[in-house]
Amino acid sequence: MAAKPPDSARYTELRNPKALRDYFIHDKFEAGVKLVGTEVKSIRAGKAQLTDAFARLEKGSLWLYGAYIEEYSHGGLSQHAPRRPRQLLLHAHELRKLAQATETGGKAIVALRMYFKQALVKVEIALASGKKQFDKREDIKRREQNQEARRAVKFRR
């Protein structure tokens, strides 16, 4: 029996697991990313993480910090730095909106997910405000109540 082919759809999307737990999400944006060829190959192989990724506006452009993209195993001498800042590509009106929101209020720009759109790597970023400890507890309580309700419905069937 032949081996199963690798599931190409498995690594088409990388998510930031901490973002929804630690932040209230307000507005979402889709941004392109300036990458090197070995970075794209590593992302296709699923060797990237967005756990601590955030974006910051510097000199009129948006930069992604904290995203980890592992070095490509067959890269040779032309390797990239795994945690280097990467430029995000957005329209000027979107950059203005992000700049106004981060300057006026206590909002951060957080990376939610990284995915392929046709052959291009895109990052979904969001304006977010931090949750307090009691907000996180309310989310956990609500999730447990929904889970208990689903179990009750399941056992009654």
GROMACS elastic network, one bead per residue, 0.5 to 0.9 nm:
[ bonds ]
;  ai    aj funct       b0    kb
    2     5     6  0.88756   500
    3     6     6  0.89909   500
    4     7     6  0.85267   500
    5     8     6  0.86359   500
    6     9     6  0.89507   500
    6    10     6  0.85709   500
    7    10     6  0.54990   500
    7    11     6  0.80905   500
    8    11     6  0.65245   500
    8    12     6  0.72075   500
    8    44     6  0.84437   500
    8    45     6  0.88886   500
    9    12     6  0.53446   500
    9    13     6  0.82555   500
   10    13     6  0.76025   500
   10    46     6  0.83227   500
   11    14     6  0.68741   500
   11    43     6  0.78417   500
   11    44     6  0.64439   500
   11    45     6  0.67433   500
   11    46     6  0.51128   500
   11    47     6  0.88682   500
   11   115     6  0.84591   500
   12    43     6  0.83207   500
   12    44     6  0.68703   500
   12    45     6  0.89385   500
   12    46     6  0.77705   500
   12   114     6  0.82610   500
   12   115     6  0.55685   500
   12   116     6  0.59751   500
   13    46     6  0.84110   500
   13   113     6  0.68143   500
   13   114     6  0.56897   500
   13   116     6  0.70290   500
   14    43     6  0.85933   500
   14    46     6  0.75958   500
   14    48     6  0.74236   500
   14    49     6  0.69861   500
   14    50     6  0.73119   500
   14   112     6  0.86106   500
   14   113     6  0.54138   500
   14   114     6  0.50666   500
   14   115     6  0.63035   500
   15    18     6  0.89926   500
   15    19     6  0.88446   500
   15    49     6  0.76966   500
   15    50     6  0.65236   500
   15    51     6  0.78951   500
   15   111     6  0.85244   500
   15   112     6  0.59602   500
   15   114     6  0.64835   500
   15   115     6  0.86555   500
   16    19     6  0.57135   500
   16    20     6  0.80442   500
   16    49     6  0.74307   500
   16    50     6  0.50040   500
   16    52     6  0.77297   500
   16    53     6  0.78246   500
   16   110     6  0.89973   500
   16   111     6  0.69022   500
   16   112     6  0.51362   500
   16   113     6  0.58032   500
   16   114     6  0.85690   500
   17    20     6  0.68220   500
   17    21     6  0.73580   500
   17    50     6  0.80961   500
   17    51     6  0.63523   500
   17   112     6  0.80714   500
   18    21     6  0.52360   500
   18    22     6  0.59336   500
   18    23     6  0.82122   500
   18    50     6  0.89946   500
   18    51     6  0.62729   500
   18    52     6  0.77842   500
   18   112     6  0.88306   500
   19    22     6  0.54570   500
   19    23     6  0.57415   500
   19    24     6  0.83948   500
   19    25     6  0.83432   500
   19    51     6  0.78796   500
   19    52     6  0.86022   500
   19   110     6  0.70476   500
   19   111     6  0.76002   500
   19   112     6  0.63067   500
   19   128     6  0.87072   500
   20    23     6  0.55334   500
   20    24     6  0.68783   500
   20    25     6  0.72417   500
   20   112     6  0.81354   500
   21    24     6  0.82231   500
   21   131     6  0.80385   500
   21   136     6  0.69243   500
   21   139     6  0.83420   500
   22   129     6  0.86228   500
   22   130     6  0.60483   500
   22   131     6  0.55011   500
   22   132     6  0.81007   500
   22   136     6  0.73884   500
   23   110     6  0.87257   500
   23   128     6  0.57194   500
   23   129     6  0.54340   500
   23   131     6  0.51442   500
   23   132     6  0.88007   500
   24   127     6  0.85366   500
   24   128     6  0.53943   500
   24   129     6  0.52948   500
   24   130     6  0.62118   500
   24   131     6  0.63698   500
   25    28     6  0.77421   500
   25   110     6  0.88729   500
   25   126     6  0.63704   500
   25   127     6  0.61686   500
   25   129     6  0.68679   500
   25   130     6  0.89307   500
   26   126     6  0.67051   500
   26   127     6  0.54494   500
   26   128     6  0.56824   500
   26   129     6  0.78789   500
   27   125     6  0.84497   500
   27   126     6  0.54033   500
   27   127     6  0.52930   500
   27   128     6  0.76287   500
   28   112     6  0.88770   500
   28   124     6  0.67674   500
   28   125     6  0.57462   500
   28   127     6  0.65947   500
   29    90     6  0.85094   500
   29    94     6  0.80097   500
   29   123     6  0.82976   500
   29   124     6  0.56892   500
   29   125     6  0.53020   500
   29   126     6  0.60130   500
   29   127     6  0.85103   500
   30    89     6  0.89435   500
   30    90     6  0.77577   500
   30   122     6  0.65961   500
   30   123     6  0.59028   500
   30   125     6  0.63780   500
   30   126     6  0.87325   500
   31    88     6  0.59009   500
   31    89     6  0.53945   500
   31    90     6  0.54689   500
   31    91     6  0.87645   500
   31   121     6  0.88349   500
   31   122     6  0.56102   500
   31   123     6  0.52443   500
   31   124     6  0.62359   500
   31   125     6  0.71868   500
   32    87     6  0.84647   500
   32    88     6  0.56124   500
   32    90     6  0.68968   500
   32   120     6  0.76018   500
   32   121     6  0.64064   500
   32   123     6  0.62647   500
   32   124     6  0.88280   500
   33    64     6  0.86480   500
   33    86     6  0.68244   500
   33    87     6  0.59451   500
   33    89     6  0.59563   500
   33   120     6  0.84379   500
   33   121     6  0.63991   500
   33   122     6  0.61772   500
   33   123     6  0.69884   500
   34    86     6  0.62575   500
   34    87     6  0.55313   500
   34    88     6  0.65049   500
   34    89     6  0.74654   500
   34   121     6  0.87217   500
   35    38     6  0.82691   500
   35    39     6  0.61726   500
   35    40     6  0.67870   500
   35    86     6  0.71034   500
   35    87     6  0.82342   500
   35   121     6  0.84571   500
   36    39     6  0.53603   500
   36    40     6  0.67315   500
   36    79     6  0.88099   500
   36    80     6  0.73312   500
   37    40     6  0.53077   500
   37    41     6  0.65342   500
   37    42     6  0.88612   500
   38    41     6  0.51281   500
   38    42     6  0.62647   500
   38    43     6  0.87099   500
   38    71     6  0.72431   500
   38    72     6  0.56344   500
   38    73     6  0.89715   500
   38    74     6  0.86247   500
   38    75     6  0.62805   500
   38    78     6  0.78899   500
   38    79     6  0.66865   500
   38    80     6  0.70604   500
   39    42     6  0.50998   500
   39    43     6  0.62148   500
   39    44     6  0.86592   500
   39    48     6  0.89215   500
   39    69     6  0.64389   500
   39    70     6  0.76039   500
   39    71     6  0.71759   500
   39    72     6  0.69628   500
   39    79     6  0.85072   500
   39    80     6  0.70936   500
   39    82     6  0.85377   500
   40    43     6  0.51076   500
   40    44     6  0.62170   500
   40    45     6  0.86723   500
   40    69     6  0.89172   500
   40    72     6  0.89851   500
   40   120     6  0.88621   500
   40   121     6  0.75262   500
   41    44     6  0.51049   500
   41    45     6  0.63214   500
   41    46     6  0.87983   500
   41    47     6  0.88626   500
   41    72     6  0.67795   500
   42    45     6  0.50300   500
   42    46     6  0.63549   500
   42    47     6  0.52729   500
   42    48     6  0.69676   500
   42    69     6  0.66741   500
   42    70     6  0.63276   500
   42    71     6  0.68147   500
   42    72     6  0.53824   500
   42    73     6  0.82674   500
   43    47     6  0.55121   500
   43    48     6  0.56817   500
   43    69     6  0.68859   500
   43    70     6  0.82389   500
   43   114     6  0.88547   500
   43   115     6  0.87367   500
   43   121     6  0.86116   500
   44    47     6  0.75961   500
   44    48     6  0.89410   500
   44   116     6  0.85368   500
   45    48     6  0.84256   500
   45    72     6  0.89861   500
   46    49     6  0.85221   500
   46    69     6  0.89913   500
   47    68     6  0.83726   500
   47    69     6  0.61434   500
   47    70     6  0.55472   500
   47    71     6  0.83278   500
   47    72     6  0.85258   500
   48    67     6  0.75108   500
   48    68     6  0.54562   500
   48    70     6  0.60173   500
   48    82     6  0.89820   500
   49    52     6  0.81796   500
   49    53     6  0.82507   500
   49    66     6  0.88770   500
   49    67     6  0.60320   500
   49    68     6  0.51278   500
   49    69     6  0.65603   500
   49    70     6  0.86526   500
   49   114     6  0.89675   500
   50    53     6  0.50200   500
   50    54     6  0.84779   500
   50    66     6  0.72366   500
   50    68     6  0.65476   500
   50    69     6  0.88063   500
   50   111     6  0.69214   500
   50   112     6  0.75858   500
   50   113     6  0.71851   500
   50   114     6  0.78454   500
   51    66     6  0.79055   500
   51    67     6  0.72864   500
   51    68     6  0.84014   500
   51   111     6  0.86299   500
   51   112     6  0.89444   500
   52    65     6  0.81873   500
   52    66     6  0.54140   500
   52    67     6  0.66729   500
   52    68     6  0.86923   500
   52   110     6  0.86634   500
   52   111     6  0.84336   500
   53    64     6  0.68216   500
   53    65     6  0.55951   500
   53    68     6  0.81736   500
   53   110     6  0.65020   500
   53   111     6  0.56300   500
   53   112     6  0.83669   500
   54    63     6  0.84360   500
   54    64     6  0.58335   500
   54    65     6  0.54745   500
   54    66     6  0.64482   500
   54    67     6  0.77931   500
   54   108     6  0.77633   500
   54   109     6  0.58161   500
   54   111     6  0.54532   500
   54   112     6  0.89639   500
   54   125     6  0.82765   500
   55    62     6  0.65089   500
   55    63     6  0.53905   500
   55    65     6  0.58756   500
   55    66     6  0.86196   500
   55    88     6  0.84110   500
   55   108     6  0.78675   500
   55   109     6  0.52524   500
   55   110     6  0.60781   500
   55   111     6  0.70351   500
   55   125     6  0.79651   500
   56    61     6  0.84127   500
   56    62     6  0.56770   500
   56    63     6  0.54263   500
   56    64     6  0.66746   500
   56    65     6  0.75959   500
   56   108     6  0.82829   500
   56   109     6  0.68940   500
   57    60     6  0.64636   500
   57    61     6  0.56447   500
   57    63     6  0.63340   500
   57    95     6  0.82316   500
   57    98     6  0.82875   500
   57    99     6  0.70314   500
   58    61     6  0.55396   500
   58    62     6  0.62366   500
   58    63     6  0.71691   500
   59    62     6  0.83249   500
   60    92     6  0.89949   500
   60    95     6  0.77824   500
   60    96     6  0.88923   500
   60    99     6  0.89483   500
   61    87     6  0.74070   500
   61    88     6  0.74953   500
   61    89     6  0.78723   500
   61    90     6  0.84481   500
   61    95     6  0.74770   500
   62    86     6  0.86642   500
   62    87     6  0.60185   500
   62    88     6  0.53540   500
   62    89     6  0.71852   500
   62    90     6  0.79308   500
   62    95     6  0.75226   500
   63    85     6  0.62450   500
   63    86     6  0.55429   500
   63    88     6  0.55303   500
   63    89     6  0.87789   500
   64    67     6  0.69662   500
   64    84     6  0.87003   500
   64    85     6  0.55304   500
   64    86     6  0.51061   500
   64    87     6  0.61160   500
   64    88     6  0.65041   500
   64   110     6  0.89841   500
   64   111     6  0.80323   500
   65    68     6  0.88084   500
   65    83     6  0.74770   500
   65    84     6  0.72147   500
   65    86     6  0.69129   500
   66    83     6  0.61107   500
   66    84     6  0.78060   500
   66    85     6  0.73964   500
   67    82     6  0.80686   500
   67    83     6  0.60336   500
   67    84     6  0.79109   500
   67    85     6  0.78776   500
   67    86     6  0.84903   500
   67   111     6  0.86991   500
   68    82     6  0.54639   500
   68    83     6  0.50578   500
   68    84     6  0.80917   500
   69    72     6  0.87047   500
   69    80     6  0.87648   500
   69    81     6  0.82132   500
   69    83     6  0.67577   500
   69    84     6  0.88636   500
   70    73     6  0.86785   500
   70    80     6  0.85785   500
   70    81     6  0.82516   500
   70    82     6  0.53154   500
   70    83     6  0.84449   500
   71    74     6  0.87724   500
   71    75     6  0.74946   500
   71    79     6  0.63648   500
   71    80     6  0.63823   500
   71    81     6  0.72459   500
   71    82     6  0.61326   500
   72    75     6  0.51546   500
   72    76     6  0.84452   500
   72    79     6  0.70885   500
   72    80     6  0.83340   500
   73    76     6  0.79335   500
   75    78     6  0.60292   500
   75    79     6  0.57399   500
   75    80     6  0.88701   500
   76    79     6  0.66162   500
   79    82     6  0.89501   500
   80    83     6  0.88161   500
   80    84     6  0.80276   500
   81    84     6  0.55138   500
   83    86     6  0.88086   500
   88   122     6  0.89533   500
   88   123     6  0.81158   500
   90    93     6  0.83369   500
   90    94     6  0.63446   500
   90    95     6  0.64964   500
   91    94     6  0.53287   500
   91    95     6  0.63931   500
   91    96     6  0.88408   500
   92    95     6  0.50487   500
   92    96     6  0.62388   500
   92    97     6  0.86949   500
   93    96     6  0.50726   500
   93    97     6  0.62665   500
   93    98     6  0.87280   500
   94    97     6  0.50693   500
   94    98     6  0.62436   500
   94    99     6  0.85869   500
   95    98     6  0.51215   500
   95    99     6  0.60825   500
   95   100     6  0.86425   500
   96    99     6  0.50384   500
   96   100     6  0.61679   500
   96   101     6  0.86133   500
   97   100     6  0.52744   500
   97   101     6  0.62477   500
   97   102     6  0.87315   500
   98   101     6  0.51947   500
   98   102     6  0.61691   500
   98   103     6  0.85322   500
   98   109     6  0.79304   500
   98   127     6  0.74296   500
   99   102     6  0.53834   500
   99   103     6  0.60677   500
   99   104     6  0.85719   500
  100   103     6  0.52998   500
  100   104     6  0.60698   500
  100   105     6  0.84257   500
  101   104     6  0.55559   500
  101   105     6  0.60312   500
  101   106     6  0.81352   500
  101   107     6  0.66336   500
  101   108     6  0.85394   500
  101   127     6  0.77775   500
  102   105     6  0.57823   500
  102   106     6  0.64522   500
  102   107     6  0.52060   500
  102   108     6  0.62788   500
  102   109     6  0.78220   500
  102   127     6  0.81468   500
  103   106     6  0.76996   500
  103   107     6  0.81750   500
  104   107     6  0.83256   500
  105   108     6  0.89876   500
  105   129     6  0.89052   500
  106   128     6  0.87180   500
  106   129     6  0.65753   500
  106   130     6  0.84090   500
  107   127     6  0.62804   500
  107   128     6  0.54033   500
  107   130     6  0.76105   500
  108   126     6  0.81161   500
  108   127     6  0.57513   500
  108   128     6  0.52470   500
  108   129     6  0.61767   500
  108   130     6  0.80465   500
  109   125     6  0.65482   500
  109   126     6  0.55562   500
  109   128     6  0.60905   500
  109   129     6  0.87228   500
  110   124     6  0.86404   500
  110   125     6  0.55139   500
  110   126     6  0.54133   500
  110   127     6  0.65418   500
  110   128     6  0.66170   500
  111   114     6  0.79397   500
  111   123     6  0.68217   500
  111   124     6  0.59989   500
  111   126     6  0.64812   500
  112   123     6  0.74380   500
  112   124     6  0.55002   500
  112   125     6  0.55397   500
  112   126     6  0.69102   500
  113   122     6  0.84015   500
  113   123     6  0.57908   500
  113   124     6  0.52861   500
  113   125     6  0.73843   500
  114   121     6  0.70308   500
  114   122     6  0.57296   500
  114   124     6  0.63245   500
  115   120     6  0.83545   500
  115   121     6  0.57742   500
  115   122     6  0.54322   500
  115   123     6  0.64646   500
  115   124     6  0.81997   500
  116   119     6  0.62426   500
  116   120     6  0.55011   500
  116   122     6  0.59799   500
  116   123     6  0.87491   500
  117   120     6  0.52907   500
  117   121     6  0.63018   500
  117   122     6  0.66198   500
  118   121     6  0.83024   500
  131   134     6  0.80873   500
  131   135     6  0.58652   500
  131   136     6  0.67227   500
  132   135     6  0.53080   500
  132   136     6  0.66274   500
  132   137     6  0.89651   500
  133   136     6  0.52213   500
  133   137     6  0.64155   500
  133   138     6  0.88429   500
  134   138     6  0.62344   500
  134   139     6  0.87052   500
  135   138     6  0.51249   500
  135   139     6  0.63713   500
  135   140     6  0.87917   500
  136   139     6  0.51151   500
  136   140     6  0.63310   500
  136   141     6  0.86878   500
  137   140     6  0.50772   500
  137   141     6  0.61328   500
  137   142     6  0.85933   500
  138   141     6  0.50215   500
  138   142     6  0.60870   500
  138   143     6  0.85255   500
  139   142     6  0.51343   500
  139   143     6  0.61057   500
  139   144     6  0.86436   500
  140   143     6  0.51072   500
  140   144     6  0.62072   500
  140   145     6  0.86626   500
  141   144     6  0.52114   500
  141   145     6  0.62377   500
  141   146     6  0.87242   500
  142   145     6  0.51468   500
  142   146     6  0.62559   500
  142   147     6  0.86203   500
  143   146     6  0.52116   500
  143   147     6  0.61883   500
  143   148     6  0.87246   500
  144   148     6  0.61541   500
  144   149     6  0.85924   500
  145   148     6  0.51530   500
  145   149     6  0.61886   500
  145   150     6  0.86667   500
  146   149     6  0.50877   500
  146   150     6  0.62167   500
  146   151     6  0.86646   500
  147   150     6  0.51451   500
  147   151     6  0.62570   500
  147   152     6  0.87004   500
  148   151     6  0.50530   500
  148   152     6  0.61771   500
  148   153     6  0.86773   500
  149   152     6  0.51089   500
  149   153     6  0.62575   500
  149   154     6  0.85656   500
  150   153     6  0.51903   500
  150   154     6  0.60742   500
  150   155     6  0.87147   500
  151   155     6  0.62009   500
  151   156     6  0.86576   500
  152   155     6  0.53353   500
  152   156     6  0.62927   500
  152   157     6  0.89428   500
  153   156     6  0.52786   500
  153   157     6  0.66168   500
  154   157     6  0.56048   500
